[in-house]
Structure formats: C-alpha cells, structure tokens
C-alpha cells in the first residue's frame, strides 16, 4: 500500500496523519520558568539580556544621585520578583541577575535586604563579576564600613548595621562577648576590615562618653591592624575613664 493511500484511509477513519507524531510542546511562560533546570536556564538568558540593557542605561547617566534613583525606584522592583522566585525554586546555579540585584541593594543602602540576599548568595557559592575583584563577604563588609565611616563623620549614627554585621566580620570578638548566643559562620576577611568596624564603634562609644566600650573597640582594632590609627583616641578614653573612676571613688568616701 502506498504511503498516500495509507494516509487517506487514516484521515477517513478519524485517525491522525501519523500515529507516531509527538505531542505539541507546552508553551514556555515566565511563570513556569523556574519549574525545571532547562526552563530556568532559558529564562536566565532572557533576564541577562534585559539586565545588560539596564546596565547600559545606568552607565549612560553621569549623576550618581540619578543612577541611585533609577536602581532604587525602577530596576530593583523590576528584578526582585525574579530573585524571589529563584530563591523559592530551590535551584542553584551561577546567577548574574541575582548577584547584580545584591550589588544594587547595597548601592542604595538597603542593608537589611542586602545582607539577607548576601547570605543566600554565599550559601549558594555565587560570585561577583570579575570587575569587582572581591568575594561577596568582602564586598558586603566594605560597602557597610565605607558607608558607616561617612555617616560617623557627618555626625549620624550608622547603627544598628555595624553591630549586626560584627559577628560575621569578627567572629572571635562576638564569641568572646556573647558566649551563650548562637553565632553565624564568620567571614574570612583581611584584618583591616574588622579593624575599621571596631574603630567606628569605638568612635561612637567615645562620642557617647562610654569610655570602657570605646577602649575595648580601639584595643581590638589595634590588635587586628596596628596601623589603624586609634592610639590617641584610645589614650584619651583611658584618661577619661581613670578620671571618671577617681570621681566615683571620691564620691563614695
């Protein structure tokens, strides 16, 4: 029997033109993009293409304030839904979009959301783009302490972010001062970074005339990084503490 005749008989009988035809593929949608590793990679390519265009938009803006506004008001809302769906999916693969959102959160001083995403990225082993030349823990610690130093110089308190991050930045200090508290895995950082944290915390304590905490933080900063430059302030705090103790002792006699 010819193929044409067989085809005609199947059509007349109500059959399909070829019984071995594959079922129609399910349409790809963004809502289902993270339901399988294959679809997730397809969707990632689309997101990366959109991200490349948005990075070009940012680079074309000269004003830092305008760049920050674009990231905060338009781009972060645009990509945060994808980031959350990726986190909820349970999948794990190098994801440049998630990492870029992490960078933008710190750029726009959204530290609570930024730290939460940073811990997720660290757990997944995500890496920053090569141009950063840093790992994620170093990036996060640098961003926070750079901001904190500027805030302290401007007369504004950078707390509670410094104290919240200290267990990650200086795990040994946190373990000594909170022996009964479960602590996170500390980050491996160049000693100058935690020294900078302690310096700013010492300065904040100094401003509040909390001499003993100021001395502790300055001493820890010097131990970590002797060139941190807090000797004069530490000695001033020690002098003030001795004076305070002498006055208290005199008042009790």
C-alpha positions as CSV (number, residue, x, y, z in Angstrom):
1,X,0.0,0.0,0.0
2,X,1.3,3.4,-0.9
3,X,2.0,6.0,1.8
4,X,-0.5,8.3,0.3
5,X,-3.3,5.7,0.4
6,X,-2.5,4.8,4.0
7,X,-2.7,8.5,4.9
8,X,-6.0,8.8,3.2
9,X,-7.5,5.8,5.0
10,X,-6.3,7.2,8.4
11,X,-7.9,10.5,7.7
12,X,-11.2,8.9,6.7
13,X,-11.2,6.8,9.8
14,X,-10.6,9.8,12.0
15,X,-7.1,9.0,12.9
16,X,-4.1,11.3,12.9
17,X,-2.0,11.6,9.8
18,X,0.8,9.8,11.6
19,X,0.4,7.8,14.7
20,X,3.9,8.5,15.9
21,X,3.6,12.3,15.9
22,X,5.0,13.8,19.1
23,X,2.6,15.8,21.3
24,X,2.6,19.6,20.9
25,X,5.2,21.1,23.2
26,X,4.0,23.1,26.2
27,X,4.3,26.8,25.7
28,X,7.1,28.4,27.7
29,X,6.0,31.1,30.1
30,X,7.9,33.2,32.6
31,X,5.6,31.9,35.4
32,X,6.8,28.4,34.8
33,X,10.4,29.4,34.0
34,X,11.8,28.0,37.2
35,X,9.9,24.8,37.4
36,X,12.8,22.9,35.7
37,X,16.5,23.4,35.3
38,X,16.2,23.6,31.5
39,X,13.5,26.3,31.6
40,X,15.4,28.1,34.3
41,X,18.4,28.5,32.0
42,X,16.2,29.7,29.2
43,X,14.7,32.3,31.5
44,X,18.1,33.3,32.9
45,X,19.3,34.1,29.4
46,X,16.3,36.4,28.8
47,X,16.9,38.1,32.2
48,X,20.6,38.5,31.5
49,X,19.7,40.2,28.1
50,X,17.4,42.6,29.9
51,X,20.0,43.3,32.6
52,X,22.7,44.1,30.0
53,X,20.4,46.8,28.6
54,X,19.7,48.2,32.0
55,X,23.4,48.3,32.9
56,X,23.9,50.3,29.7
57,X,21.2,52.7,30.8
58,X,23.0,53.2,34.2
59,X,26.4,53.7,32.6
60,X,24.9,56.5,30.4
61,X,23.9,58.5,33.4
62,X,26.5,60.9,34.8
63,X,24.7,61.8,38.0
64,X,25.3,59.4,40.9
65,X,22.0,60.5,42.5
66,X,20.1,59.8,39.3
67,X,21.8,56.4,39.0
68,X,20.8,55.5,42.5
69,X,17.2,56.7,41.9
70,X,17.0,54.5,38.8
71,X,18.2,51.5,40.7
72,X,16.0,52.0,43.7
73,X,12.8,53.1,42.0
74,X,12.7,51.2,38.8
75,X,15.3,48.4,38.4
76,X,15.1,46.8,41.8
77,X,11.3,46.4,41.7
78,X,11.8,45.1,38.2
79,X,14.2,42.3,39.2
80,X,13.3,41.5,42.8
81,X,10.3,39.3,41.8
82,X,12.6,37.1,39.7
83,X,15.1,36.9,42.6
84,X,12.5,35.7,45.0
85,X,11.2,33.1,42.5
86,X,14.7,31.9,42.0
87,X,15.2,31.6,45.8
88,X,11.9,29.8,46.2
89,X,12.7,27.4,43.4
90,X,15.4,25.5,45.3
91,X,17.6,25.6,42.2
92,X,21.3,26.6,42.4
93,X,23.4,27.7,39.5
94,X,25.6,30.8,38.7
95,X,23.1,33.6,38.5
96,X,24.4,37.0,37.4
97,X,21.0,38.6,37.8
98,X,20.7,37.7,41.5
99,X,24.2,38.9,42.2
100,X,23.6,42.2,40.4
101,X,20.5,42.8,42.5
102,X,22.6,42.2,45.6
103,X,25.0,44.9,44.4
104,X,22.2,47.3,43.8
105,X,20.7,46.7,47.3
106,X,24.0,47.8,48.9
107,X,24.4,50.7,46.4
108,X,21.0,52.0,47.5
109,X,21.7,51.4,51.3
110,X,19.1,48.7,51.7
111,X,21.3,46.8,54.1
112,X,18.8,44.5,55.7
113,X,17.5,43.1,52.4
114,X,21.1,43.2,51.1
115,X,22.5,41.2,53.9
116,X,19.7,38.6,53.7
117,X,20.4,38.2,49.9
118,X,24.1,38.1,50.5
119,X,23.9,35.2,53.0
120,X,21.8,33.3,50.4
121,X,24.3,34.0,47.7
122,X,27.2,33.0,49.9
123,X,25.4,29.8,50.8
124,X,25.0,29.0,47.1
125,X,28.6,29.9,46.2
126,X,27.6,32.8,44.0
127,X,30.4,35.0,42.8
128,X,30.6,38.7,41.9
129,X,31.5,39.7,38.4
130,X,35.3,39.7,37.8
131,X,35.4,43.5,37.7
132,X,34.8,43.6,41.5
133,X,37.9,41.6,42.3
134,X,36.4,40.6,45.6
135,X,34.2,37.9,47.1
136,X,30.8,38.6,48.4
137,X,31.7,38.8,52.1
138,X,34.4,41.3,51.4
139,X,32.1,43.3,49.2
140,X,29.4,43.5,51.8
141,X,31.8,44.4,54.7
142,X,33.5,47.1,52.5
143,X,30.2,48.6,51.5
144,X,28.9,48.8,55.0
145,X,32.0,50.2,56.6
146,X,32.6,52.8,53.8
147,X,29.0,54.0,54.4
148,X,29.4,53.8,58.2
149,X,32.6,55.9,58.2
150,X,30.9,58.6,56.2
151,X,27.9,58.6,58.5
152,X,30.0,58.9,61.6
153,X,32.0,61.8,60.1
154,X,28.7,63.5,59.3
155,X,27.5,63.2,62.9
156,X,25.0,60.4,62.1
157,X,24.9,57.0,63.7
158,X,25.5,54.0,61.4
159,X,23.9,51.7,63.9
160,X,22.5,49.1,64.2
161,X,24.2,47.9,61.0
162,X,27.7,47.8,62.4
163,X,26.7,45.8,65.4
164,X,24.5,43.5,63.4
165,X,27.3,42.7,61.0
166,X,30.1,42.4,63.6
167,X,29.5,38.6,64.3
168,X,30.3,38.0,60.6
169,X,33.1,40.4,60.4
170,X,34.9,39.5,63.7
171,X,33.6,36.1,64.9
172,X,36.2,35.8,67.6
173,X,35.1,39.1,69.2
174,X,31.5,38.1,69.0
175,X,32.2,34.7,70.5
176,X,34.0,36.2,73.4
177,X,31.3,38.8,74.2
178,X,28.3,36.6,73.5
179,X,29.4,33.1,74.6
180,X,25.9,31.8,75.1
181,X,24.5,33.1,71.8
182,X,24.4,31.0,68.6
183,X,26.6,32.8,66.1
184,X,26.9,32.6,62.3
185,X,29.9,31.3,60.5
186,X,32.4,34.2,60.5
187,X,33.7,35.5,57.2
188,X,37.4,35.3,56.2
189,X,38.4,38.9,55.7
190,X,41.6,40.9,55.6
191,X,42.2,42.1,59.2
192,X,42.0,45.8,58.2
193,X,38.2,45.4,57.5
194,X,37.2,44.3,61.0
195,X,39.6,46.8,62.5
196,X,37.7,49.6,60.7
197,X,34.5,48.3,62.2
198,X,35.9,48.4,65.7
199,X,37.4,51.9,65.1
200,X,34.0,53.3,64.1
201,X,32.3,51.5,67.0
202,X,34.9,53.0,69.3
203,X,34.3,56.5,68.0
204,X,30.6,56.1,68.5
205,X,31.2,55.0,72.1
206,X,33.6,57.9,72.6
207,X,31.0,60.4,71.4
208,X,28.6,59.0,74.0
209,X,31.3,59.1,76.7
210,X,31.1,55.3,77.1
211,X,34.8,55.1,77.9
212,X,35.2,51.4,78.6
213,X,33.5,50.1,75.4
214,X,35.4,52.7,73.4
215,X,38.7,51.4,74.9
216,X,37.7,47.8,74.1
217,X,36.9,48.6,70.5
218,X,40.1,50.6,70.0
219,X,42.2,47.9,71.5
220,X,40.7,45.3,69.3
221,X,41.2,47.5,66.3
222,X,44.9,47.8,67.1
223,X,45.3,44.1,67.7
224,X,43.8,43.3,64.3
225,X,45.6,46.0,62.4
226,X,48.2,48.0,64.3
227,X,48.3,50.8,61.7
228,X,44.6,51.6,62.2
229,X,45.4,54.9,63.9
230,X,43.4,54.9,67.1
231,X,46.2,55.3,69.7
232,X,45.4,59.0,70.5
233,X,41.7,58.3,70.9
234,X,42.3,55.2,73.0
235,X,44.6,57.1,75.3
236,X,42.1,59.9,75.6
237,X,39.4,57.3,76.5
238,X,41.7,55.7,79.1
239,X,42.4,59.1,80.7
240,X,38.7,59.9,80.8
241,X,37.9,56.5,82.3
242,X,40.5,57.0,85.0
243,X,39.1,60.4,85.9
244,X,35.6,59.0,86.0
245,X,36.6,56.2,88.3
246,X,38.5,58.5,90.6
247,X,35.5,60.8,90.8
248,X,33.2,57.8,91.6
249,X,35.6,56.6,94.3
250,X,35.8,60.1,95.8
251,X,32.1,60.4,95.9
252,X,31.8,57.1,97.9
253,X,34.2,58.1,100.6
